[in-house]
């Protein structure tokens, strides 16, 4: 049975026409909270468009798109090959719409221990241990 599941994952083909969940963020860095959210939302449609805001060098955003993409791929590829795409988008600050046309904007409530995960604290720890220089 495990082989069947693995074959299914490997044979999945991304389809832009298929309903897709959008996951927008800075991912400075991509951490366990982001991963937990991804695991929850991929169940909605089977594929996720991870949109990385272009904020490198703005405020405390030390990681560039290449670093973020590599970090996300290292975490997701083993289990979710072909079920996600990672794209760079502008520094989106507002999501607005005139009327509902086939999509929902919804908050996914995560457990308190996941909500407590902080990229700011992770970056501070990385700086303290020398893993992040800026």
Kinemage of the C-alpha trace (Angstrom):
@kinemage 1
@onewidth
@group {chain A} dominant
@subgroup {mainchain}
@vectorlist {calphas} color= white
{ca unk a 1} P 0.000 0.000 0.000
{ca unk a 2} L 2.841 2.425 0.802
{ca unk a 3} L 4.238 2.013 -2.713
{ca unk a 4} L 0.831 2.859 -4.162
{ca unk a 5} L 0.692 6.081 -2.119
{ca unk a 6} L 4.247 6.991 -3.139
{ca unk a 7} L 3.463 6.327 -6.816
{ca unk a 8} L 0.356 8.507 -6.533
{ca unk a 9} L 2.384 11.390 -5.073
{ca unk a 10} L 5.056 11.115 -7.745
{ca unk a 11} L 2.510 10.915 -10.555
{ca unk a 12} L 0.545 13.991 -9.460
{ca unk a 13} L 0.630 16.674 -12.129
{ca unk a 14} L 0.145 20.362 -11.291
{ca unk a 15} L -2.920 21.788 -13.027
{ca unk a 16} L -3.477 25.560 -13.175
{ca unk a 17} L -7.156 24.963 -13.967
{ca unk a 18} L -7.707 22.890 -10.813
{ca unk a 19} L -8.994 24.645 -7.679
{ca unk a 20} L -5.927 25.757 -5.743
{ca unk a 21} L -5.345 27.209 -2.287
{ca unk a 22} L -3.294 30.409 -2.069
{ca unk a 23} L -0.784 30.720 0.769
{ca unk a 24} L 0.656 34.245 0.913
{ca unk a 25} L 3.471 35.300 3.214
{ca unk a 26} L 7.033 36.493 3.763
{ca unk a 27} L 8.430 33.159 5.036
{ca unk a 28} L 11.356 34.842 6.829
{ca unk a 29} L 12.124 31.929 7.336
{ca unk a 30} L 9.648 29.175 6.390
{ca unk a 31} L 9.049 27.592 9.816
{ca unk a 32} L 6.991 24.893 11.569
{ca unk a 33} L 3.944 27.172 11.759
{ca unk a 34} L 3.991 27.673 7.982
{ca unk a 35} L 4.434 23.932 7.511
{ca unk a 36} L 1.487 23.139 9.810
{ca unk a 37} L -0.706 25.602 7.902
{ca unk a 38} L 0.394 24.093 4.580
{ca unk a 39} L -0.470 20.587 5.787
{ca unk a 40} L -3.933 21.766 6.815
{ca unk a 41} L -4.783 23.751 3.691
{ca unk a 42} L -3.486 21.299 1.092
{ca unk a 43} L -6.355 19.026 2.155
{ca unk a 44} L -8.818 21.582 0.756
{ca unk a 45} L -7.876 21.177 -2.935
{ca unk a 46} L -4.779 18.988 -3.185
{ca unk a 47} L -2.485 21.726 -4.434
{ca unk a 48} L -1.185 25.032 -3.036
{ca unk a 49} L 0.255 28.141 -4.653
{ca unk a 50} L 2.815 29.487 -2.172
{ca unk a 51} L 3.214 33.177 -2.874
{ca unk a 52} L 6.301 34.832 -1.437
{ca unk a 53} L 6.035 38.571 -0.890
{ca unk a 54} L 8.970 40.489 -2.380
{ca unk a 55} L 10.214 42.104 0.845
{ca unk a 56} L 13.890 41.126 0.915
{ca unk a 57} L 15.830 44.066 2.362
{ca unk a 58} L 12.698 45.838 3.603
{ca unk a 59} L 12.685 45.946 7.398
{ca unk a 60} L 13.798 42.719 9.064
{ca unk a 61} L 13.458 40.470 6.005
{ca unk a 62} L 16.985 39.097 5.458
{ca unk a 63} L 16.145 36.158 3.182
{ca unk a 64} L 15.870 36.604 -0.589
{ca unk a 65} L 13.480 34.683 -2.827
{ca unk a 66} L 16.066 32.046 -3.808
{ca unk a 67} L 16.834 31.265 -0.165
{ca unk a 68} L 13.146 31.110 0.760
{ca unk a 69} L 12.278 28.905 -2.218
{ca unk a 70} L 15.121 26.492 -1.375
{ca unk a 71} L 14.028 26.370 2.288
{ca unk a 72} L 10.401 25.622 1.346
{ca unk a 73} L 11.353 23.002 -1.251
{ca unk a 74} L 13.650 21.190 1.193
{ca unk a 75} L 10.751 20.919 3.615
{ca unk a 76} L 7.907 20.101 1.214
{ca unk a 77} L 9.346 18.151 -1.728
{ca unk a 78} L 9.814 14.815 0.061
{ca unk a 79} L 6.126 14.547 0.962
{ca unk a 80} L 4.338 16.898 -1.467
{ca unk a 81} L 6.195 16.650 -4.769
{ca unk a 82} L 4.315 18.424 -7.585
{ca unk a 83} L 1.493 19.548 -5.251
{ca unk a 84} L 2.778 23.081 -4.734
{ca unk a 85} L 4.295 25.949 -6.666
{ca unk a 86} L 6.361 28.781 -5.240
{ca unk a 87} L 6.139 32.191 -6.874
{ca unk a 88} L 7.442 35.660 -6.080
{ca unk a 89} L 4.744 38.334 -5.855
{ca unk a 90} L 4.813 42.064 -5.047
{ca unk a 91} L 4.707 43.212 -1.419
{ca unk a 92} L 0.957 42.660 -1.202
{ca unk a 93} L -0.560 44.537 1.731
{ca unk a 94} L -4.284 44.401 0.951
{ca unk a 95} L -6.477 41.735 -0.597
{ca unk a 96} L -9.644 43.330 -1.943
{ca unk a 97} L -12.518 42.120 -4.050
{ca unk a 98} L -15.715 43.594 -5.439
{ca unk a 99} L -17.849 40.499 -5.170
{ca unk a 100} L -17.389 36.786 -4.666
{ca unk a 101} L -16.599 35.092 -7.944
{ca unk a 102} L -15.722 31.503 -7.116
{ca unk a 103} L -13.298 31.933 -4.226
{ca unk a 104} L -13.290 32.311 -0.460
{ca unk a 105} L -11.103 34.337 1.823
{ca unk a 106} L -10.886 32.419 5.069
{ca unk a 107} L -8.823 32.386 8.214
{ca unk a 108} L -7.507 28.977 9.169
{ca unk a 109} L -7.424 28.735 12.955
{ca unk a 110} L -4.325 26.905 14.077
{ca unk a 111} L -3.638 25.453 17.552
{ca unk a 112} L -2.212 27.930 20.079
{ca unk a 113} L 1.213 26.225 20.063
{ca unk a 114} L 1.431 26.793 16.307
{ca unk a 115} L 0.203 30.390 16.574
{ca unk a 116} L 3.031 31.083 19.040
{ca unk a 117} L 5.721 30.247 16.455
{ca unk a 118} L 7.380 33.506 15.496
{ca unk a 119} L 9.662 34.248 12.562
{ca unk a 120} L 10.960 37.256 14.511
{ca unk a 121} L 12.059 34.984 17.382
{ca unk a 122} L 13.515 32.440 14.958
{ca unk a 123} L 15.577 35.146 13.226
{ca unk a 124} L 16.802 36.445 16.626
{ca unk a 125} L 17.903 32.936 17.616
{ca unk a 126} L 19.590 32.452 14.212
{ca unk a 127} L 21.517 35.702 14.743
{ca unk a 128} L 22.506 34.711 18.285
{ca unk a 129} L 23.861 31.333 17.098
{ca unk a 130} L 25.614 32.857 14.066
{ca unk a 131} L 23.361 31.209 11.465
{ca unk a 132} L 22.187 34.634 10.283
{ca unk a 133} L 24.598 37.528 9.961
{ca unk a 134} L 22.324 40.483 9.171
